[in-house]
Amino acid sequence: MPSGNAGSAGAAAPFGADLAAQSPHGVEILEHDGEPLELIEVCDGADEVWIVDAVSSGSPAGVLHRFEAGDHPLPSALFRVSTHRLGLAEALEIARTLGRLPPRVVVHGIEGVRFDPGLPLSPDVAAAAEQLTKTLVAKLALRQRNAAT
């Protein structure tokens, strides 16, 4: 899960520990704050990947966005808050071109408000991150229950 800084781009940062603590057996949770291109390795060979990242669309802080990136490119303008040369959208398109993008890639974006390095999460972003964590944990648990039956 890529993240930028702790202001709002770091909105993805709470997910790794929270999801790992609550996720069902057999689900691999990775925190990723390096170059987006490194995600190609994470995606390679996976059946499905969920990504959480900060976005900047002009919506109010904490608004949640959801994109299916397995079939369609991400709107790259929303993911330009990265301090890296290439953003998430570009990395996923490179993975697609190389044939290394999983069939299903779900990207959850949390609308940020401050993107300066070192800032704490804003209250709206922190609340959205907490709500999204609960939603994703519930989805993972439901999938595991359905797979067990």
C-alpha distance (Angstrom), angle and dihedral (degrees) to the residues before:
residue distance angle dihedral
M1 . . .
P2 3.73 . .
S3 3.73 120.5 .
G4 3.74 134.5 175.9
N5 3.76 118.8 -159.7
A6 3.77 132.1 -24.4
G7 3.81 94.8 -101.8
S8 3.77 99.1 78.3
A9 3.76 105.6 -49.1
G10 3.79 83.9 66.1
A11 3.79 87.4 64.4
A12 3.78 88.0 108.8
A13 3.81 92.2 54.9
P14 3.84 97.2 84.9
F15 3.79 91.7 54.7
G16 3.77 100.3 73.6
A17 3.79 97.5 59.6
D18 3.81 95.8 33.6
L19 3.79 95.4 48.2
A20 3.79 93.7 41.7
A21 3.80 89.8 54.0
Q22 3.80 93.0 49.1
S23 3.80 105.3 29.3
P24 3.78 123.4 112.0
H25 3.78 121.6 -105.4
G26 3.79 113.8 -80.5
V27 3.81 96.3 30.9
E28 3.79 114.6 116.5
I29 3.81 115.0 -146.5
L30 3.79 116.9 -164.8
E31 3.78 129.4 -176.9
H32 3.76 112.9 -150.9
D33 3.76 125.8 -175.8
G34 3.78 99.9 155.7
E35 3.76 133.0 90.2
P36 3.81 111.9 -32.2
L37 3.81 89.2 -131.5
E38 3.82 87.6 68.9
L39 3.80 86.6 69.0
I40 3.80 88.4 74.8
E41 3.80 88.0 73.1
V42 3.81 91.1 48.1
C43 3.80 91.4 50.6
D44 3.80 96.3 44.7
G45 3.80 109.9 106.5
A46 3.80 95.7 1.0
D47 3.79 120.6 129.2
E48 3.77 92.9 -150.0
V49 3.79 136.5 4.1
W50 3.80 129.4 -165.4
I51 3.79 117.0 -161.6
V52 3.79 129.0 -169.7
D53 3.78 118.8 -162.3
A54 3.78 141.6 151.1
V55 3.79 118.8 -96.0
S56 3.76 135.6 -167.0
S57 3.81 114.2 -151.6
G58 3.78 100.4 139.1
S59 3.82 92.4 -100.8
P60 3.81 118.6 130.1
A61 3.80 116.8 -76.7
G62 3.79 113.0 -85.1
V63 3.81 97.2 26.8
L64 3.80 109.3 142.9
H65 3.79 121.7 -133.8
R66 3.82 126.2 -169.6
F67 3.79 126.0 -162.0
E68 3.80 133.4 -178.8
A69 3.79 101.3 -142.8
G70 3.80 98.3 172.4
D71 3.79 92.7 83.3
H72 3.80 103.1 22.0
P73 3.80 135.5 35.9
L74 3.79 118.0 -103.3
P75 3.79 116.8 -108.9
S76 3.80 92.9 -100.2
A77 3.81 94.3 -160.1
L78 3.83 89.7 69.7
F79 3.80 93.2 55.3
R80 3.80 99.3 50.5
V81 3.81 94.5 107.5
S82 3.80 92.0 94.5
T83 3.79 122.0 114.3
H84 3.81 88.5 -145.4
R85 3.80 127.6 96.7
L86 3.77 92.3 -113.7
G87 3.77 125.6 34.7
L88 3.78 132.9 -141.1
A89 3.81 94.1 -90.6
E90 3.80 92.4 53.5
A91 3.82 92.7 46.3
L92 3.80 91.5 52.5
E93 3.80 91.2 49.2
I94 3.78 90.8 51.6
A95 3.82 88.7 50.7
R96 3.82 88.8 50.3
T97 3.81 91.6 50.1
L98 3.81 90.9 49.6
G99 3.81 91.4 48.9
R100 3.80 91.3 -116.4
L101 3.81 99.5 112.2
P102 3.80 113.1 109.2
P103 3.81 118.1 -119.6
R104 3.79 89.6 -109.1
V105 3.79 124.2 40.0
V106 3.79 117.3 167.3
V107 3.79 116.6 -170.0
H108 3.79 119.3 -164.1
G109 3.79 113.0 -163.9
I110 3.78 124.5 -163.7
E111 3.77 113.6 -156.2
G112 3.78 109.4 -120.3
V113 3.75 131.1 -154.0
R114 3.83 105.9 -170.7
F115 3.77 123.3 34.7
D116 3.80 103.2 177.6
P117 3.82 114.4 124.0
G118 3.79 117.0 -99.7
L119 3.79 100.1 20.1
P120 3.82 119.5 132.1
L121 3.79 119.4 -116.0
S122 3.77 113.5 -83.8
P123 3.84 113.4 -115.6
D124 3.83 91.8 -108.9
V125 3.81 92.9 50.1
A126 3.82 92.2 45.5
A127 3.82 90.9 50.8
A128 3.80 91.4 48.4
A129 3.82 91.1 48.7
E130 3.80 90.5 51.3
Q131 3.81 92.5 48.4
L132 3.80 92.6 47.3
T133 3.81 90.4 49.4
K134 3.81 90.2 55.0
T135 3.80 91.5 47.1
L136 3.80 93.7 49.7
V137 3.81 93.2 45.9
A138 3.82 89.5 51.6
K139 3.83 91.2 49.5
L140 3.80 91.5 49.6
A141 3.80 92.0 48.5
L142 3.81 91.7 49.1
R143 3.79 91.0 50.5
Q144 3.78 91.3 50.8
R145 3.82 91.9 49.1
N146 3.81 90.4 48.9
A147 3.81 91.6 47.9
A148 3.82 90.6 51.5
T149 3.81 92.8 55.9
